[in-house]
């Protein structure tokens, strides 16, 4: 279980965003007891910043009965209501305003949190104050999977994209669904191994992308060094996609993250490496072409939980390391260990 104080760093890097100083100071000073409190605090801080800077605007279509022509006249309803004799018409027009899908979802999420008994009273009160600062023109959109997908399709970036990720994580932490009857309860999303595995992978890749300059960082698809009589048979081979590849002129590191409780597994009363993980990395190394003078290396990285591991091998001339990182230590130690791993 990653300590709540470190979750903010993990989420920021996983979502390709450097931690904000204002949020860092507040996060370090606050004693959060549940991940939901951290998520609500980050969402509140980000919302306040958006409100200070000005909420995003977009054009939306309106239809109104007017005394002067504006936009496009809707003939059918105008004639049906016999409006022309009274000097009126139904007009459809586009108007720039803050009633955007993202702002609607943000307001709906904050309203949902403001009623949650899983949050401290003082935090709920602060959220209510932020809700009151939203323009009256914005209509709240409930926090549902459909609404999240609709806003995600708009591809918000920057602060809006980050806050959308926070809203999505809040949604995945809710039991039952926010629109269900009765008070909403929240679960600790750190227990969701699939979700945490994805966040851990994104965190490691984006940390190296943002915090070092020696390597080019990417996730790449490795082609099989294979031949077949039937060309279609090649297409049946499984895809080999690296979690993180760090490439320089003299070194290339394939780093695979595994969100498991331990790097070793007991088999017949003996501790062994998890064979599918090592076989996968070995296949990557076997099929990965390199430039002349470039050393190819492999790393299996696990979060330290049950035990600490740091094993080094040479497989077919390639240095391979199986190592754990302690995510319970202060953030400065985590950052130093990650940078030291690729020196």
Steps between C-alpha positions, in 0.01 A plus 500: 500500500656828389483762778241767428764774524681344200184447294494861383847466345411167338179636349667818371773312317263226383292772335811669357481810718764644731374548859373852572675689780172619653362147514831360627503735797139421587547126446811485718331697777171307504455163668277306261344183637346371176588530132162664435602791724813550290306483173238744628771738620687488167175555310407791726843666466499460122144634475589809702788566263272464197246736654773760562636470147157478340305191401525374145244631254332338202217565259170329572179499298191671641145524372282787623195699405628854424368837382799547267674267260807329642681210337270267303122535496320173569204525260301196615453601866469869406211431260340241727478751785386781268784719634559717194174690552630598844842601370677203651690196370671188627873540441787254536837657576844417637614677816841504666480408867639285783230231477742245350486122552820507708378781727167321539674176603737683736205672669311171525800322654554774758130496587520123546802533730338779701229254607733208576519397864833334421665845507569718805242770567749785450603367158136464393438860604796622294369308198154659541659845501680418174175374347332834576770680299395327177298717260125439518500422126684170561273200552645215705561173314489182717821301545421192289699281264303635201575861588865423565530338157323795334741751655802275434414501127553879501866437595546770767864587567703677766331565833160391364640166385663444839177578690305272267734216601430583866124490435537163329695357792234632741237325290690170508533534878124530557278219632219499402473716188449870579147495352391203711264542790643543847826662612804432284782299654857503377759228473878533509603492133848388605349151536409493130803314361411558133457874551812532714707298253406745224574801722834353612605440138401852393663651808839339431499584127397863547738550793795419273348709222481805726794461740800402287648609168747228405250249359216528255200343674221317322287188486585310183377200305769239436473296181557126524819380331303216344430344162207292382397333175160665533525879539166505681651282772733785600196713579384239753803556721417697818602865508812589700447848645745627761382682811797738483795522264790734582730553204832682462776462242698262723224333707149370453302388805174306482329554834194292583292592805312231693256603772534187715537456874842337452756432228541141622244223528518189715496176301568162661627676814751699296503868403501551122464792263159526333573315178250670259645840592857391429402314181322811371802723561729236347286494184521878476879489524532219246292680237619858562740636233766745620730755346875431467672564833169502690470283815159336541379450859187379675339593833204343681373753755266408786365713785658378824237349727563154642875505436781707352677353196796606287628224271738538206554256213653486155275328246651445154736789567223737616509638855169425673393632838203394714447769761239644736436864592371603840192720442449545875813714544490882471459625145858628478624144553267360231620757246865436585457121471332529160774725363771278647343198331596621151843650579 
